[in-house]
């Protein structure tokens, strides 16, 4: 797996969990106190993130960090 594929798979997991919580990108961005464009970049796989930021995302979504870091084909 290359970096681009990893970021896209991670972004897909974030999007799935956000939708499960019935959150728009705008509302999720508000919860994280970031710009909605930042959330869009994460979900599209264009935003590389630190482990600390990934933990913040998981906490905001109410999921374990491994939920976001588990990739299924």
N, C-alpha and C positions, 0 to 999 in steps of 0.2 A: 504494500500500500504506500502510495506517495503522499506528500503533504497536502496536495490539493484534494485528493480523495478523502483523506482524514478529516479535513475541515468541512467538506461537503456532508459527510456522514454525521459529524458532530452537529452541524447546523440543522440537519434533518431531524435529529433527536430532539434538539431544542424546540423546533417548530411543532413536532408531534406533542410534546409535553405542554407547550403553551396552548395549543388548540384544545387539548384535554381539559385544561383549566378554564376554557372559554374566555381566553384573553386575546385581545387584538394586539398587534405589534405596538400600537400607540400606548395602550394601557400597560403592557408589560414594560415598555420603556419608562413609563412614569414610575412604576414600582422600583425599577432599577436606578432611577434618576439619571437616565442617559437619553440621548437623542434617538427617536424612532429609527433613523437611518442606521444607527449602530446595530440595533436588533435585526434589521433587514440584512445587513452585512454578515452578521453571525449566521443567520439562517441560510444565506446563499453560499456560505463557505468562503467568504472573502475576508473574514476577520480572524486573525490568529489571536489566541487568548492565553493568559497566564492561568496556572492552576488555581490561584486565588480567585480570579474572576469567574472561572468555571464553577468553583464552589459557591460563589455569590449567586450565579444563575440557578444552580441546583436548589439552593435554599429559597430563592424567590419563587421557584416552581413547586416547592414542597416535595422534592424527590431526592433520592440518594445520588451522590455524584456519579456512581457507577452506571446509573440509568442513562446519563448523558454520554458516558464514555464506552458503552457497550454497542458494538456495531454488528448488526445481523445482515446477511446478504438476502 
